[in-house]
């Protein structure tokens, strides 16, 4: 099974994914961003883009990598990855469905003020990350138009990462 943790940058996906993984038997965290980093390392480089998700190979490579890991190790893969383009999510989810891999898609949601405060207080990437701030409006738009309808929304505005992880793990164990 795939437990996909979506949400904007700074929503707490990475922190929560580790805690979800610890709460589920035979679970592993798969950082799909590493697939994008691999594509960024190709020389000469692929066509210029501001987001590796725009490269068509990224989506099927994420599906294929996850499928191969599950075939090899079994269990559950927890994938903390922002996907805000509906067509990209369709490609990924249909790829998993094609291989018969069940997906639980969660969105870690928080209101804009909370997200801005979290980004400002981030001690790892630094305060006021332009990258994270730039994705707040695309996240809000995806939330309004398709994302919240396609996932189980976990409102983290007043939750700690541990509380969010327990809620997600509980839903998965069901």
Secondary structure, DSSP 8 states (H G I E B T S, - for coil): -EEEEE--TTSSHHHHHHHHHHHSTTEEE--THHHHHHHHT-SS--S--S-GGGSHHHHHHHHHHHHHHHHHH-SEEEEE-----HHHHHHHHHHHHHTT--EEEEEEE--HHHHHHHHHT-SSS-TT-HHHHHTHHHHHHHHHHTGGGSSEEEE-TT--HHHHHHHHHHHHH-
